[in-house]
Amino acid sequence: STMRDLRVDCFKSLLQRPMAYFDRANTSAAASSVLLAQQPPIAIAIVHNAMSYIIENVFSASILAVGTFVVCVPNGIVGLVYIVIFFTSFLLVEHYSNKAYNEVVEIDKSGELAMEIFDNVATIQQLAVESHFQHRFDEIQMRRRTPLAKKIRCFSLVHAISSSERMFLDFMAMSVGVYFVYTGFIDVKQLYATQDIIQASSAAR
């Protein structure tokens, strides 16, 4: 809702600009249309970071699961089951996220409408029909709310999966560490020091 209001207000502001404003390259009709149609850069950055975090740790999680299976069969079974659930959840989230994105692209014609309007902004201002085009732009924003909300929920699930993966890695590392303490390979202080390093690395990410 907030993003919709921002888009509508931005469109309203651009609609009141003189034609000379759109003669510059960085504020041309095409550039302004793309600005109105694209997703917020911060949202894109958050999702890309979460996705990359998940992908780069899948390999290490698989190795830990196999290693723990060799050391302790029950924990290894839990780890392997988690890996299966993790991949299944990730694939489902990716599927619905892509589906929602395609729906947004299909519905959201705000960029095309803005391009048409900004190319003829002088005529629109002379005829004083700005409110008509503002209403059309607002209607498009309302129709895109449902698929966009679905995509945002998928983004939230990506973050949840990312956090779950970090907790899983900590658990698996601790399980192996406890076994090493039990066998005398390391002592308790070394175990806690290793855990602190893992947690600090996770926090840094």
N, CA, C and O of each residue as an XYZ file, in Angstrom:
820
protein
N       0.835     -1.200      0.000
C       0.000      0.000      0.000
C       0.875      1.257      0.000
O       0.611      2.205     -0.740
N       1.910      1.256      0.830
C       2.814      2.407      0.885
C       3.526      2.600     -0.448
O       3.652      3.722     -0.939
N       3.995      1.485     -1.036
C       4.684      1.576     -2.322
C       3.732      2.056     -3.413
O       4.133      2.814     -4.296
N       2.478      1.622     -3.356
C       1.491      2.075     -4.340
C       1.289      3.576     -4.224
O       1.248      4.283     -5.230
N       1.162      4.063     -2.987
C       0.982      5.504     -2.769
C       2.176      6.293     -3.284
O       2.016      7.365     -3.868
N       3.376      5.757     -3.065
C       4.583      6.436     -3.542
C       4.606      6.506     -5.068
O       4.969      7.532     -5.644
N       4.221      5.419     -5.711
C       4.196      5.398     -7.173
C       3.192      6.416     -7.712
O       3.488      7.165     -8.642
N       1.997      6.430     -7.109
C       0.950      7.345     -7.564
C       1.379      8.791     -7.349
O       1.181      9.635     -8.224
N       1.969      9.083     -6.182
C       2.429     10.451     -5.907
C       3.542     10.862     -6.865
O       3.580     11.997     -7.340
N       4.447      9.923     -7.143
C       5.541     10.209     -8.082
C       4.982     10.477     -9.479
O       5.419     11.397    -10.171
N       4.009      9.658     -9.881
C       3.376      9.849    -11.190
C       2.672     11.200    -11.260
O       2.764     11.908    -12.262
N       1.969     11.548    -10.182
C       1.262     12.830    -10.128
C       2.240     13.991    -10.254
O       1.972     14.967    -10.954
N       3.382     13.877     -9.566
C       4.390     14.929     -9.624
C       4.969     15.069    -11.032
O       5.147     16.181    -11.528
N       5.262     13.933    -11.674
C       5.820     13.969    -13.029
C       4.819     14.516    -14.036
O       5.192     15.176    -15.006
N       3.548     14.233    -13.794
C       2.509     14.682    -14.715
C       2.379     16.201    -14.736
O       1.875     16.776    -15.700
N       2.836     16.840    -13.670
C       2.745     18.299    -13.567
C       4.012     19.004    -14.051
O       4.093     20.233    -14.036
N       4.998     18.215    -14.479
C       6.250     18.808    -14.965
C       6.062     19.394    -16.370
O       5.232     18.907    -17.138
N       6.823     20.427    -16.702
C       6.764     20.972    -18.071
C       7.409     20.009    -19.055
O       8.193     19.143    -18.667
N       7.081     20.161    -20.309
C       7.594     19.264    -21.349
C       9.118     19.296    -21.414
O       9.748     18.290    -21.743
N       9.712     20.448    -21.103
C      11.174     20.573    -21.151
C      11.856     19.627    -20.165
O      13.003     19.233    -20.374
N      11.158     19.264    -19.094
C      11.726     18.366    -18.084
C      12.067     17.009    -18.697
O      13.044     16.375    -18.299
N      11.261     16.560    -19.668
C      11.451     15.241    -20.267
C      12.403     15.266    -21.459
O      12.620     14.240    -22.103
N      12.967     16.429    -21.750
C      13.928     16.533    -22.845
C      15.328     16.094    -22.428
O      16.168     15.803    -23.280
N      15.585     16.044    -21.111
C      16.891     15.615    -20.624
C      16.977     14.091    -20.626
O      15.972     13.403    -20.442
N      18.183     13.573    -20.835
C      18.358     12.122    -20.966
C      17.982     11.371    -19.689
O      17.318     10.335    -19.743
N      18.415     11.905    -18.530
C      18.169     11.194    -17.277
C      16.739     11.317    -16.776
O      16.332     10.578    -15.879
N      15.970     12.246    -17.347
C      14.563     12.385    -16.953
C      13.650     12.318    -18.176
O      12.564     12.898    -18.183
N      14.098     11.610    -19.203
C      13.288     11.486    -20.413
C      12.024     10.690    -20.119
O      11.881     10.104    -19.046
N      11.119     10.676    -21.076
C       9.875      9.921    -20.895
C      10.161      8.444    -20.653
O       9.524      7.812    -19.809
N      11.125      7.894    -21.398
C      11.476      6.481    -21.234
C      12.085      6.215    -19.863
O      11.719      5.248    -19.195
N      13.021      7.079    -19.441
C      13.678      6.898    -18.144
C      12.677      7.016    -17.000
O      12.726      6.234    -16.050
N      11.783      7.976    -17.083
C      10.775      8.156    -16.037
C       9.811      6.983    -15.997
O       9.376      6.576    -14.920
N       9.472      6.436    -17.154
C       8.569      5.287    -17.222
C       9.200      4.060    -16.584
O       8.538      3.329    -15.847
N      10.479      3.833    -16.866
C      11.195      2.705    -16.268
C      11.268      2.863    -14.755
O      11.107      1.890    -14.018
N      11.508      4.078    -14.293
C      11.589      4.349    -12.859
C      10.280      4.001    -12.161
O      10.292      3.453    -11.059
N       9.163      4.311    -12.786
C       7.862      4.021    -12.194
C       7.530      2.533    -12.228
O       6.805      2.042    -11.363
N       8.051      1.817    -13.212
C       7.680      0.417    -13.395
C       8.550     -0.548    -12.610
O       8.103     -1.650    -12.294
N       9.783     -0.166    -12.284
C      10.708     -1.110    -11.678
C      10.434     -1.310    -10.194
O       9.760     -0.504     -9.552
N      10.981     -2.419     -9.659
C      10.863     -2.712     -8.239
C      11.842     -1.842     -7.454
O      12.855     -1.407     -8.000
N      11.548     -1.582     -6.168
C      12.477     -0.800     -5.346
C      13.847     -1.467     -5.281
O      13.922     -2.661     -4.993
N      14.933     -0.738     -5.537
C      16.276     -1.338     -5.531
C      16.621     -2.040     -4.225
O      17.295     -3.070     -4.240
N      16.165     -1.497     -3.090
C      16.516     -2.104     -1.805
C      15.880     -3.477     -1.666
O      16.489     -4.388     -1.104
N      14.638     -3.640     -2.181
C      13.969     -4.939     -2.117
C      14.707     -5.959     -2.974
O      14.878     -7.110     -2.571
N      15.140     -5.536     -4.150
C      15.876     -6.432     -5.036
C      17.189     -6.861     -4.385
O      17.560     -8.033     -4.447
N      17.888     -5.916     -3.764
C      19.175     -6.211     -3.126
C      19.005     -7.212     -1.989
O      19.810     -8.131     -1.835
N      17.949     -7.028     -1.193
C      17.708     -7.932     -0.066
C      17.486     -9.355     -0.557
O      18.058    -10.302     -0.017
N      16.655     -9.499     -1.582
C      16.343    -10.830     -2.100
C      17.571    -11.481     -2.711
O      17.826    -12.662     -2.474
N      18.341    -10.727     -3.497
C      19.529    -11.283     -4.132
C      20.540    -11.729     -3.078
O      21.168    -12.776     -3.237
N      20.708    -10.957     -2.007
C      21.635    -11.330     -0.945
C      21.190    -12.604     -0.249
O      22.008    -13.478      0.039
N      19.885    -12.711      0.021
C      19.363    -13.906      0.682
C      19.523    -15.133     -0.209
O      19.903    -16.205      0.261
N      19.229    -14.968     -1.503
C      19.364    -16.080     -2.435
C      20.813    -16.551     -2.524
O      21.081    -17.752     -2.478
N      21.740    -15.618     -2.649
C      23.148    -15.983     -2.767
C      23.644    -16.648     -1.493
O      24.466    -17.563     -1.541
N      23.134    -16.179     -0.340
C      23.531    -16.784      0.933
C      23.088    -18.237      0.989
O      23.844    -19.104      1.428
N      21.864    -18.507      0.546
C      21.344    -19.872      0.558
C      22.156    -20.763     -0.366
O      22.586    -21.850      0.022
N      22.363    -20.298     -1.588
C      23.031    -21.122     -2.595
C      24.469    -21.444     -2.199
O      24.915    -22.578     -2.374
N      25.194    -20.471     -1.672
C      26.610    -20.693     -1.366
C      26.817    -21.604     -0.166
O      27.915    -22.126      0.027
N      25.761    -21.808      0.661
C      25.904    -22.667      1.831
C      25.277    -24.047      1.655
O      25.391    -24.889      2.546
N      24.623    -24.293      0.532
C      24.013    -25.602      0.303
C      25.078    -26.694      0.277
O      24.883    -27.768      0.847
N      26.195    -26.424     -0.378
C      27.256    -27.423     -0.497
C      27.838    -27.771      0.874
O      28.014    -28.945      1.199
N      28.135    -26.742      1.679
C      28.699    -26.999      3.007
C      27.696    -27.722      3.896
O      28.078    -28.575      4.698
N      26.405    -27.383      3.759
C      25.380    -28.062      4.554
C      25.308    -29.539      4.189
O      25.137    -30.385      5.067
N      25.434    -29.855      2.914
C      25.389    -31.250      2.468
C      26.582    -32.030      3.017
O      26.436    -33.170      3.460
N      27.764    -31.410      2.987
C      28.959    -32.077      3.520
C      28.807    -32.337      5.017
O      29.135    -33.420      5.499
N      28.305    -31.335      5.753
C      28.102    -31.515      7.188
C      27.096    -32.621      7.468
O      27.280    -33.407      8.397
N      26.041    -32.687      6.676
C      25.019    -33.720      6.879
C      25.610    -35.110      6.674
O      25.359    -36.018      7.466
N      26.397    -35.275      5.608
C      27.023    -36.568      5.338
C      28.043    -36.904      6.422
O      28.107    -38.039      6.895
N      28.851    -35.894      6.817
C      29.842    -36.124      7.867
C      29.206    -36.515      9.181
O      29.693    -37.414      9.867
N      28.124    -35.850      9.535
C      27.428    -36.165     10.778
C      26.788    -37.541     10.703
O      26.709    -38.246     11.709
N      26.329    -37.931      9.517
C      25.745    -39.259      9.341
C      26.788    -40.335      9.642
O      26.474    -41.362     10.244
N      28.024    -40.092      9.222
C      29.098    -41.054      9.479
C      29.432    -41.099     10.967
O      29.660    -42.170     11.530
N      29.460    -39.917     11.601
C      29.815    -39.838     13.019
C      28.683    -40.335     13.904
O      28.904    -41.122     14.824
N      27.470    -39.874     13.622
C      26.316    -40.206     14.459
C      25.112    -40.417     13.544
O      24.571    -39.464     12.984
N      24.701    -41.678     13.398
C      23.649    -42.022     12.438
C      22.333    -41.281     12.687
O      21.763    -40.751     11.734
N      21.817    -41.217     13.936
C      20.539    -40.501     14.149
C      20.596    -39.029     13.726
O      19.699    -38.535     13.043
N      21.663    -38.336     14.141
C      21.802    -36.935     13.743
C      21.973    -36.799     12.227
O      21.476    -35.853     11.616
N      22.680    -37.756     11.640
C      22.863    -37.723     10.195
C      21.555    -37.887      9.449
O      21.329    -37.235      8.429
N      20.688    -38.760      9.957
C      19.376    -38.955      9.331
C      18.566    -37.670      9.409
O      17.923    -37.267      8.440
N      18.605    -37.027     10.584
C      17.903    -35.750     10.745
C      18.441    -34.721      9.752
O      17.676    -33.982      9.132
N      19.763    -34.681      9.610
C      20.372    -33.727      8.686
C      19.980    -33.973      7.243
O      19.683    -33.032      6.507
N      19.978    -35.243      6.830
C      19.613    -35.564      5.453
C      18.141    -35.265      5.179
O      17.788    -34.785      4.101
N      17.282    -35.552      6.164
C      15.861    -35.219      6.020
C      15.696    -33.711      5.881
O      14.895    -33.234      5.076
N      16.468    -32.960      6.679
C      16.393    -31.499      6.595
C      16.807    -31.011      5.211
O      16.181    -30.108      4.656
N      17.859    -31.602      4.656
C      18.316    -31.199      3.324
C      17.201    -31.392      2.295
O      16.978    -30.530      1.445
N      16.499    -32.536      2.377
C      15.396    -32.811      1.445
C      14.288    -31.775      1.611
O      13.783    -31.234      0.627
N      13.909    -31.500      2.875
C      12.865    -30.502      3.147
C      13.311    -29.125      2.667
O      12.519    -28.364      2.111
N      14.581    -28.815      2.887
C      15.122    -27.518      2.486
C      15.011    -27.317      0.975
O      14.527    -26.284      0.513
N      15.462    -28.311      0.209
C      15.411    -28.192     -1.249
C      13.975    -28.118     -1.753
O      13.664    -27.338     -2.653
N      13.097    -28.940     -1.165
C      11.694    -28.927     -1.580
C      11.071    -27.561     -1.330
O      10.385    -27.015     -2.195
N      11.315    -27.009     -0.132
C      10.767    -25.695      0.213
C      11.318    -24.615     -0.705
O      10.583    -23.745     -1.170
N      12.611    -24.680     -0.959
C      13.245    -23.667     -1.797
C      12.692    -23.692     -3.220
O      12.438    -22.642     -3.811
N      12.506    -24.892     -3.768
C      11.977    -25.011     -5.126
C      10.537    -24.517     -5.204
O      10.151    -23.880     -6.184
N       9.733    -24.811     -4.167
C       8.350    -24.336     -4.141
C       8.299    -22.812     -4.067
O       7.527    -22.168     -4.777
N       9.135    -22.247     -3.196
C       9.172    -20.788     -3.060
C       9.593    -20.142     -4.373
O       9.010    -19.144     -4.798
N      10.608    -20.715     -5.012
C      11.082    -20.163     -6.286
C       9.989    -20.240     -7.353
O       9.818    -19.315     -8.147
N       9.249    -21.359     -7.360
C       8.174    -21.533     -8.346
C       7.095    -20.473     -8.181
O       6.711    -19.812     -9.146
N       6.605    -20.312     -6.951
C       5.534    -19.349     -6.709
C       6.016    -17.907     -6.847
O       5.250    -17.026     -7.240
N       7.283    -17.670     -6.525
C       7.840    -16.333     -6.693
C       7.896    -15.958     -8.171
O       7.535    -14.843     -8.547
N       8.348    -16.888     -9.004
C       8.400    -16.630    -10.448
C       7.004    -16.464    -11.032
O       6.783    -15.628    -11.908
N       6.061    -17.270    -10.539
C       4.679    -17.169    -11.010
C       4.093    -15.805    -10.667
O       3.443    -15.170    -11.497
N       4.332    -15.360     -9.431
C       3.828    -14.049     -9.006
C       4.481    -12.934     -9.811
O       3.826    -11.958    -10.179
N       5.774    -13.081    -10.083
C       6.479    -12.064    -10.873
C       5.884    -11.957    -12.277
O       5.687    -10.858    -12.794
N       5.599    -13.112    -12.889
C       5.009    -13.102    -14.231
C       3.634    -12.442    -14.221
O       3.269    -11.752    -15.172
N       2.874    -12.652    -13.153
C       1.562    -12.015    -13.039
C       1.709    -10.500    -12.917
O       0.950     -9.741    -13.520
N       2.694    -10.074    -12.130
C       2.930     -8.633    -11.975
C       3.306     -8.008    -13.316
O       2.808     -6.942    -13.678
N       4.195     -8.688    -14.050
C       4.626     -8.174    -15.357
C       3.449     -8.092    -16.322
O       3.332     -7.137    -17.090
N       2.571     -9.106    -16.278
C       1.423     -9.135    -17.183
C       0.415     -8.039    -16.853
O      -0.162     -7.426    -17.751
N       0.208     -7.798    -15.566
C      -0.797     -6.820    -15.133
C      -0.259     -5.398    -15.187
O      -0.959     -4.471    -15.594
N       0.993     -5.239    -14.769
C       1.548     -3.896    -14.595
C       1.906     -3.269    -15.941
O       2.964     -3.545    -16.506
N       1.024     -2.435    -16.437
C       1.267     -1.688    -17.666
C       1.530     -0.212    -17.360
O       1.389      0.653    -18.225
N       1.914      0.053    -16.111
C       2.123      1.444    -15.710
C       3.256      2.095    -16.492
O       3.199      3.286    -16.796
N       4.297      1.307    -16.823
C       5.399      1.867    -17.596
C       4.962      2.291    -18.986
O       5.348      3.357    -19.466
N       4.148      1.449    -19.641
C       3.660      1.779    -20.981
C       2.729      2.988    -20.941
O       2.799      3.876    -21.791
N       1.851      3.001    -19.929
C       0.939      4.135    -19.789
C       1.715      5.421    -19.531
O       1.428      6.459    -20.126
N       2.708      5.343    -18.632
C       3.507      6.526    -18.312
C       4.260      7.027    -19.540
O       4.355      8.233    -19.769
N       4.796      6.095    -20.327
C       5.522      6.474    -21.544
C       4.607      7.240    -22.492
O       4.988      8.270    -23.049
N       3.393      6.719    -22.667
C       2.423      7.369    -23.555
C       2.053      8.762    -23.046
O       1.938      9.709    -23.824
N       1.869      8.869    -21.733
C       1.447     10.144    -21.141
C       2.568     11.179    -21.189
O       2.341     12.328    -21.567
N       3.778     10.771    -20.805
C       4.883     11.727    -20.747
C       5.262     12.247    -22.132
O       5.761     13.364    -22.270
N       5.022     11.432    -23.146
C       5.280     11.894    -24.514
C       4.276     12.959    -24.949
O       4.536     13.734    -25.870
N       3.128     12.986    -24.274
C       2.073     13.943    -24.637
C       1.651     14.792    -23.439
O       0.504     15.232    -23.352
N       2.588     15.016    -22.521
C       2.243     15.701    -21.279
C       1.760     17.130    -21.524
O       0.896     17.623    -20.799
N       2.302     17.787    -22.525
C       1.881     19.168    -22.800
C       0.407     19.215    -23.199
O      -0.340     20.073    -22.731
N      -0.004     18.293    -24.060
C      -1.407     18.241    -24.492
C      -2.324     17.918    -23.325
O      -3.391     18.515    -23.180
N      -1.910     16.979    -22.499
C      -2.712     16.589    -21.335
C      -2.889     17.762    -20.385
O      -3.977     17.974    -19.851
N      -1.822     18.523    -20.173
C      -1.907     19.687    -19.289
C      -2.808     20.765    -19.884
O      -3.543     21.428    -19.153
N      -2.757     20.942    -21.185
C      -3.607     21.946    -21.831
C      -5.086     21.579    -21.727
O      -5.939     22.449    -21.548
N      -5.381     20.280    -21.839
C      -6.770     19.825    -21.752
C      -7.235     19.642    -20.307
O      -8.413     19.396    -20.049
N      -6.290     19.765    -19.369
C      -6.602     19.635    -17.936
C      -7.271     18.298    -17.617
O      -8.278     18.254    -16.910
N      -6.705     17.208    -18.144
C      -7.258     15.872    -17.888
C      -6.270     15.025    -17.076
O      -6.255     13.799    -17.190
N      -5.458     15.681    -16.265
C      -4.481     14.952    -15.455
C      -5.156     13.938    -14.534
O      -4.663     12.824    -14.357
N      -6.292     14.333    -13.947
C      -6.970     13.456    -12.989
C      -7.417     12.146    -13.638
O      -7.406     11.098    -12.993
N      -7.806     12.204    -14.897
C      -8.235     10.993    -15.608
C      -7.080      9.995    -15.711
O      -7.254      8.805    -15.450
N      -5.915     10.486    -16.090
C      -4.765      9.601    -16.239
C      -4.219      9.157    -14.888
O      -3.697      8.049    -14.769
N      -4.331      9.998    -13.876
C      -3.950      9.587    -12.528
C      -4.825      8.429    -12.064
O      -4.341      7.491    -11.429
N      -6.119      8.500    -12.384
C      -7.047      7.432    -12.009
C      -6.689      6.127    -12.723
O      -6.725      5.057    -12.115
N      -6.348      6.213    -14.000
C      -5.946      5.018    -14.749
C      -4.678      4.401    -14.168
O      -4.574      3.181    -14.042
N      -3.724      5.244    -13.817
C      -2.475      4.763    -13.231
C      -2.735      4.105    -11.878
O      -2.146      3.071    -11.564
N      -3.613      4.704    -11.081
C      -3.955      4.157     -9.766
C      -4.637      2.802     -9.909
O      -4.398      1.908     -9.097
N      -5.476      2.634    -10.915
C      -6.158      1.354    -11.140
C      -5.150      0.235    -11.416
O      -5.301     -0.884    -10.923
N      -4.136      0.546    -12.197
C      -3.096     -0.446    -12.486
C      -2.373     -0.845    -11.206
O      -2.095     -2.024    -10.986
N      -2.069      0.144    -10.357
C      -1.381     -0.151     -9.103
C      -2.233     -1.028     -8.198
O      -1.701     -1.884     -7.490
N      -3.552     -0.828     -8.210
C      -4.452     -1.632     -7.387
C      -4.495     -3.078     -7.883
O      -4.524     -4.008     -7.077
N      -4.498     -3.272     -9.205
C      -4.581     -4.628     -9.762
C      -3.311     -5.431     -9.502
O      -3.355     -6.657     -9.400
N      -2.189     -4.744     -9.395
C      -0.924     -5.454     -9.191
C      -0.656     -5.777     -7.728
O       0.343     -6.425     -7.418
N      -1.526     -5.342     -6.826
C      -1.279     -5.530     -5.398
C      -1.257     -7.004     -5.001
O      -0.384     -7.430     -4.246
N      -2.230     -7.796     -5.515
C      -2.323     -9.200     -5.103
C      -1.098    -10.015     -5.511
O      -0.487    -10.642     -4.646
N      -0.710    -10.036     -6.798
C       0.494    -10.797     -7.146
C       1.761    -10.233     -6.507
O       2.687    -10.980     -6.191
N       1.799     -8.918     -6.317
C       2.974     -8.328     -5.688
C       3.072     -8.744     -4.227
O       4.164     -9.007     -3.723
N       1.923     -8.805     -3.543
C       1.915     -9.257     -2.148
C       2.372    -10.710     -2.055
O       3.068    -11.089     -1.113
N       1.973    -11.526     -3.045
C       2.398    -12.922     -3.072
C       3.915    -13.013     -3.226
O       4.566    -13.830     -2.575
N       4.466    -12.170     -4.089
C       5.919    -12.181     -4.294
C       6.648    -11.721     -3.033
O       7.703    -12.260     -2.699
N       6.101    -10.739     -2.338
C       6.718    -10.270     -1.096
C       6.706    -11.376     -0.044
O       7.672    -11.541      0.700
N       5.603    -12.137      0.017
C       5.550    -13.264      0.956
C       6.599    -14.307      0.598
O       7.200    -14.918      1.482
N       6.818    -14.511     -0.692
C       7.876    -15.437     -1.111
C       9.242    -14.924     -0.668
O      10.098    -15.708     -0.259
N       9.451    -13.604     -0.746
C      10.699    -13.023     -0.265
C      10.884    -13.307      1.227
O      11.987    -13.616      1.677
N       9.794    -13.198      1.985
C       9.858    -13.459      3.423
C      10.235    -14.911      3.688
O      11.004    -15.204      4.604
N       9.687    -15.823      2.875
C      10.027    -17.232      3.032
C      11.494    -17.487      2.710
O      12.134    -18.337      3.330
N      12.023    -16.751      1.742
C      13.449    -16.880      1.416
C      14.300    -16.523      2.631
O      15.270    -17.213      2.943
N      13.929    -15.437      3.316
C      14.662    -15.046      4.524
C      14.504    -16.092      5.622
O      15.454    -16.382      6.348
N      13.306    -16.656      5.743
C      13.076    -17.681      6.762
C      13.922    -18.919      6.480
O      14.513    -19.494      7.394
N      13.976    -19.326      5.217
C      14.799    -20.475      4.838
C      16.271    -20.184      5.097
O      17.013    -21.055      5.551
N      16.686    -18.959      4.806
C      18.077    -18.563      5.034
C      18.439    -18.671      6.515
O      19.493    -19.203      6.864
N      17.560    -18.163      7.382
C      17.805    -18.237      8.828
C      17.794    -19.683      9.300
O      18.603    -20.076     10.141
N      16.875    -20.473      8.755
C      16.796    -21.882      9.124
C      18.062    -22.620      8.732
O      18.540    -23.479      9.472
N      18.605    -22.289      7.575
C      19.836    -22.935      7.127
C      20.999    -22.600      8.059
O      21.815    -23.466      8.376
N      21.071    -21.346      8.494
C      22.152    -20.963      9.403
C      22.054    -21.732     10.717
O      23.060    -22.201     11.249
N      20.824    -21.856     11.238
C      20.626    -22.610     12.477
C      20.993    -24.076     12.277
O      21.556    -24.710     13.170
N      20.671    -24.610     11.104
C      20.999    -26.001     10.804
C      22.509    -26.214     10.781
O      23.010    -27.192     11.336
N      23.232    -25.298     10.138
C      24.690    -25.405     10.090
C      25.293    -25.348     11.490
O      26.220    -26.097     11.801
N      24.766    -24.458     12.339
C      25.248    -24.372     13.717
C      24.995    -25.679     14.465
O      25.850    -26.164     15.206
N      23.800    -26.241     14.256
C      23.444    -27.487     14.933
C      24.355    -28.628     14.500
O      24.849    -29.387     15.334
N      24.576    -28.745     13.190
C      25.403    -29.830     12.686
C      26.847    -29.694     13.164
O      27.479    -30.679     13.546
N      27.361    -28.470     13.139
C      28.729    -28.247     13.608
C      28.858    -28.583     15.091
O      29.856    -29.167     15.512
N      27.847    -28.214     15.883
C      27.872    -28.518     17.311
C      27.792    -30.023     17.553
O      28.443    -30.545     18.458
N      26.992    -30.723     16.740
C      26.864    -32.175     16.895
C      28.204    -32.862     16.664
O      28.604    -33.737     17.432
N      28.891    -32.460     15.605
C      30.213    -33.027     15.327
C      31.196    -32.648     16.432
O      32.020    -33.461     16.850
N      31.097    -31.389     16.904
C      31.993    -30.930     17.961
C      31.814    -31.701     19.255
O      32.796    -32.034     19.920
N      30.569    -31.989     19.622
C      30.306    -32.766     20.842
C      30.925    -34.154     20.730
O      31.479    -34.676     21.698
N      30.828    -34.742     19.553
C      31.439    -36.063     19.351
C      32.954    -35.985     19.521
O      33.558    -36.868     20.129
N      33.571    -34.925     18.984
C      35.016    -34.770     19.109
C      35.421    -34.564     20.568
O      36.476    -35.038     20.990
N      34.590    -33.861     21.339
C      34.867    -33.693     22.768
C      34.780    -35.043     23.469
O      35.612    -35.378     24.313
N      33.758    -35.810     23.105
C      33.550    -37.127     23.720
C      34.727    -38.057     23.454
O      35.127    -38.820     24.334
N      35.278    -38.001     22.256
C      36.400    -38.876     21.905
C      37.744    -38.308     22.353
O      38.767    -38.980     22.224
N      37.758    -37.060     22.886
C      38.985    -36.461     23.364
C      39.808    -35.774     22.295
O      40.941    -35.367     22.551
N      39.250    -35.640     21.094
C      39.985    -34.993     20.005
C      40.165    -33.497     20.280
O      41.212    -32.930     19.968
N      39.141    -32.859     20.865
C      39.229    -31.462     21.293
C      38.642    -31.362     22.688
O      37.985    -32.289     23.161
N      38.886    -30.203     23.365
C      38.274    -30.010     24.676
C      37.084    -29.060     24.552
O      36.787    -28.547     23.473
N      36.408    -28.836     25.689
C      35.184    -28.030     25.684
C      35.472    -26.590     25.268
O      34.682    -25.986     24.542
N      36.609    -26.029     25.727
C      36.949    -24.645     25.375
C      37.101    -24.487     23.864
O      36.644    -23.501     23.286
N      37.741    -25.458     23.236
C      37.905    -25.403     21.783
C      36.556    -25.504     21.069
O      36.340    -24.879     20.031
N      35.654    -26.304     21.644
C      34.316    -26.437     21.065
C      33.576    -25.106     21.094
O      33.003    -24.686     20.089
N      33.591    -24.438     22.262
C      32.897    -23.152     22.380
C      33.563    -22.076     21.519
O      32.886    -21.212     20.963
N      34.888    -22.135     21.414
C      35.589    -21.167     20.568
C      35.173    -21.340     19.106
O      34.956    -20.364     18.388
N      35.068    -22.599     18.681
C      34.625    -22.874     17.310
C      33.197    -22.391     17.085
O      32.883    -21.822     16.040
N      32.332    -22.622     18.077
C      30.943    -22.179     17.965
C      30.863    -20.657     17.858
O      30.074    -20.123     17.078
N      31.687    -19.962     18.648
C      31.702    -18.492     18.590
C      32.120    -17.999     17.208
O      31.563    -17.030     16.692
N      33.100    -18.671     16.616
C      33.556    -18.289     15.274
C      32.432    -18.473     14.258
O      32.216    -17.616     13.400
N      31.718    -19.596     14.360
C      30.613    -19.877     13.431
C      29.515    -18.838     13.577
O      28.994    -18.335     12.582
N      29.159    -18.513     14.830
C      28.102    -17.531     15.066
C      28.516    -16.141     14.596
O      27.704    -15.398     14.045
N      29.795    -15.792     14.819
C      30.279    -14.485     14.366
C      30.263    -14.406     12.845
O      29.932    -13.367     12.273
N      30.622    -15.511     12.193
C      30.591    -15.548     10.735
C      29.166    -15.405     10.219
O      28.932    -14.713      9.228
N      28.210    -16.054     10.884
C      26.803    -15.958     10.488
C      26.284    -14.546     10.679
O      25.550    -14.028      9.838
N      26.669    -13.919     11.794
C      26.210    -12.550     12.061
C      26.788    -11.575     11.049
O      26.121    -10.627     10.636
N      28.039    -11.814     10.648
C      28.676    -10.926      9.676
C      27.960    -10.980      8.333
O      27.908     -9.986      7.609
N      27.416    -12.134      8.009
C      26.690    -12.248      6.744
C      25.394    -11.464      6.810
O      24.639    -11.437      5.838
